[in-house]
Amino acid sequence: MARRQATLDALFGGQPEAKRVKTEAPAEKKSDLPPKVSDGVPIAYAVLVDTFTRVEATTKRLEILELVTNVFMRIIYESSEGKPLVSARDNLLHAVYLCINRLCPDYEGLELGIGEGLLIKAIAQSTGREVVRIKKDFESLGDLGLVARASKKHQPTMFRAQALTLSYVFHQLRLIAAASGAKSQDKKLGIIKRLLAACSDDEAKYLIRSLEGKLRIGLAEKTVLMAVAQAVMLVMRGEACYTAELAPSLEHGIHTVKAVFSELPSYDVLIPALLAHGVEHLHEHVTLTPGIPLKPMLAKPTKAIGEVLDRFEAQAFTCEYKYDGERAQVHGFMEDGQLQVRVFSRNSEDMSVKYPDLVVQIPRCLREGRVRSFVLDAEAVAWQPRGSEPGRLLPFQELSRRKRKDVQADDVRVAVKVFAFDLLYLNGASLLQEALARRRSLLWECFAPVEDEFDFATSKDCTTTEEIQAFLDESVAHGCEGLMVKMLTGGDATYEPSRRSINWLKLKKDYLSGTGDSLDLTVIGAYYGRGKRTNVYGAFLLACYDEDSETYQSVCKIGTGFSEADLDAHYTTLKALEISAAKSYYDLGEAKPDVFFEPRIVWEVLAADLSLSPVYTAARGAIDARGVSLRFPRFVRIRDDKTPDMSTTPEQVASMYRAQVATSARIDDDADEFW
C-alpha cells in the first residue's frame, strides 16, 4: 500500500487522493445518457486536456512520449484502484480515442461530420454571443478552438458546472456521430451546447478541435500507441512514472505491441488484452482475425529494371501484373452457420456496401470442403464481361463511376472482377509469417477461377532483365499499370502489414521516367481560371500531410493533365468545399491561392522531377531551409480510396528528392568516367 501511495503521489503531484478525481457528468436527459460501460473510477476530462496543453507547448518527440505515457499511467492507476487492471480498460480506451481523434476502429466508419457553421452556432448560443462576432473572431484567429475558449472566458456564470469526465465526453461525441434523420442537426447542436456549457479553461478549445477532427497539437498516432505500451508495462512493474532511462528496457515490448497492432489494428481488442495479459502474452490473445482488416503491405517504387535485379540478386522472386483498380482485402468467416464476406479498402473502410456484387461472387470461387475462413489480398478491377469478345480490363476511371453507398447488386452497371495475389489467413491460422511461395500455393489450392468474377493475378517467375521487360510490356498491353516484383522464398518473403517494404517493388510504366513514383496529394486551394478556364478553377494548390504536426504542407501548383470535362467535374466537387479562409493547420509558405477548400479530396500526381523551392513548405528543413516542390506536375486521377491523412508525407517527399539527387550523382559519375 505504501508503494502504491508513493506511486500515485508521484504521478499526481502529491494531490490528496480524495481531490484527484471527484467528478460527475453534467445533468442530462435520461434518453441522452450513454449506458454505463466501465467499472473504473471516473476520470476528469481536464486530466487529458492538461496533457494536450503540455504536448502542444513542445516539439520534442521524447518529451511528448513521456507526457502521454504518464497520463495513461495515471488513468490506469486511478481507474483500477483496488481492482484488477482490466477495470481501467474503458477509461484508457476512451483516452486513446480522444488522443487520436477517432471514435471507433476505422472499419466501423463512425465519423462526426460536423461543419464549421454548426460549431459557430453552438459557440454563439452557448456563450450568449452573436454569430457575426464569432465569425469575425474566427477570421482573426483562424482557430475555432481558440474562439470557443475566449468566448467562454467572457461568459458570465451563476454557478460552476459539474466537471466533464473522459467517458462522458467520448460517449457524447459518439451520440453526435450516430445522430441521423429528421432534426439530427438540432440534436447535434443541443449536445455540443451542453458540452460547451460544462467546459472550463482549455476544455472548450480542445473539445471544439475534436469536433472539427483535428487536435493540431503534434501528437501522432504512433506516439500514442507507444505510450499505451509503455504505460501498461510500467504500471505492471509498479513504476511511478516514465523516464528516458527506462526506454531501452521497454523497446522490446513496444516492438511487440506495434507488430500485434499492425496485424489486428483495433484498440477495442488491443487495450483489454494488454491490461489482462500484459505485453509478454499479447500475441497469444491478439492475432489476425477475419472481419477486422489489417493494414496492407505496400511496395517501394523503382525506376529501372536493373534495380530489381540488384535488390533480388541470387534470390527467387516473382513478377505480377499491377492492376489499375482498387486494393481490396476480402474476409470470409462463419457466423451462425453461414459464410459472411466483407470487403475492405486499403484504409480499412468497409466497402461491402459499395461492392455487393463481390459479396455474392466470392463464395463461388471457394473449392468445396477446403475453406472455412480466409483473408485475401486482392485488386478489384473494372471489367468488361465476356460476350461476343473476350472479357477485358477497364481503366480505373470506370471503377470510380460506381456509387459508394446504398448500392444494390441488381443496380450495378460497372462489373468488377477480383484478382487475388495473396492469402493471409486460412481456416483459423495466420499465414503472415509464411513465405510468399507457400501463401501463393495455398491460394491456388483453395480457390478456383470463376469466369468474369475471380482470378489469380497473372504472374511469372523471372530471372533476367529481358524477361522482366517482356512481361512489363505484356502487362501494359493488357491494360495494367506495370509490375509488382516480390521476394518469393526465404525469411524476407513474409507479409509485413502496414510497411512499405523493399521486399516488394513496384515497376510502373510511368516510373521509367520522371520522379520514380506518383504522389497522393490533398487539394487545399485553387486559382481562378482565365481564357477558356474563366468559369472554372484554372489551377490547384496541393499539399502533403505531416501526421506528426497534423498539418498540410504546400507542395505545388498544378494546372496540367486536365481535360475540359475534368475541370468542370473538379469545379462542381470543390465548389461545395470552399471555405472563407485557410485552415490554421495549412502550412502555406508563400503560396497564395484565390480560394481554399476543406481537406477532403486526394489526387494522384506525377512530376518530371522534384526541386527545392522557397515558395512551398513540403519537407522544409529536411533537405535545407527551403521546401521541396514538384516540377511540371501532372494530374493522373482522383484517389477515392484514400483519405487526406493518407496523403504522401513530407518524409516521403524528402526521400524521393534524395533518391533523385543520388541517381543524378550516379549518372554524373558514370559520365565523368566515360569521358
Sequence and secondary structure as in RCSB ss.txt:
>XXXX:A:sequence
MARRQATLDALFGGQPEAKRVKTEAPAEKKSDLPPKVSDGVPIAYAVLVDTFTRVEATTKRLEILELVTNVFMRI
IYESSEGKPLVSARDNLLHAVYLCINRLCPDYEGLELGIGEGLLIKAIAQSTGREVVRIKKDFESLGDLGLVARA
SKKHQPTMFRAQALTLSYVFHQLRLIAAASGAKSQDKKLGIIKRLLAACSDDEAKYLIRSLEGKLRIGLAEKTVL
MAVAQAVMLVMRGEACYTAELAPSLEHGIHTVKAVFSELPSYDVLIPALLAHGVEHLHEHVTLTPGIPLKPMLAK
PTKAIGEVLDRFEAQAFTCEYKYDGERAQVHGFMEDGQLQVRVFSRNSEDMSVKYPDLVVQIPRCLREGRVRSFV
LDAEAVAWQPRGSEPGRLLPFQELSRRKRKDVQADDVRVAVKVFAFDLLYLNGASLLQEALARRRSLLWECFAPV
EDEFDFATSKDCTTTEEIQAFLDESVAHGCEGLMVKMLTGGDATYEPSRRSINWLKLKKDYLSGTGDSLDLTVIG
AYYGRGKRTNVYGAFLLACYDEDSETYQSVCKIGTGFSEADLDAHYTTLKALEISAAKSYYDLGEAKPDVFFEPR
IVWEVLAADLSLSPVYTAARGAIDARGVSLRFPRFVRIRDDKTPDMSTTPEQVASMYRAQVATSARIDDDADEFW
>XXXX:A:secstr
 HHHHHHHHHHHTT  HHHH         GGG       S   BHHHHHHHHHHHHT   HHHHHHHHHHHHHHH
HHHHTTTS GGGGHHHHHHHHHHHHT SS GGG       HHHHHHHHHHHHT  HHHHHHHHHHHS HHHHHHH
HHHT   SS     BHHHHHHHHHHHHH  STTHHHHHHHHHHHHHHH  TTHHHHHHHHHHT   SS  HHHHH
HHHHHHHHHHHHT SS  GGGHHHHHHHHHHHHHHHHHS  HHHHHHHHHHHTTTTHHHH    TTS     EEE
E S HHHHHHHTTTS EEEEEE SSEEEEEEEEEETTEEEEEEE TT  B TTT HHHHHHGGGGB TTT SSEE
EEEEEEEEE  SSS  EE  HHHHTTS SSS  GGG  S EEEEEEEEEEETTEE TTS HHHHHHHHHHHB  B
TTTEEE  EE   SHHHHHHHHHHHHHTT  EEEEEE SSGGGS  TT EEEEEEEEEGGGGSSSSS EEEEEEE
EEE  GGGTTSEEEEEEEEEETTTTEEEEEEEE  S  HHHHHHHHHHHHTTEESS  TTEE TT   SEEE S 
 EEEEE SEEEEESS  TTTTTSSSSEEEEES EEEEE TT  GGGS  HHHHHHHHHHHHHHHHHHHHHHHHH 
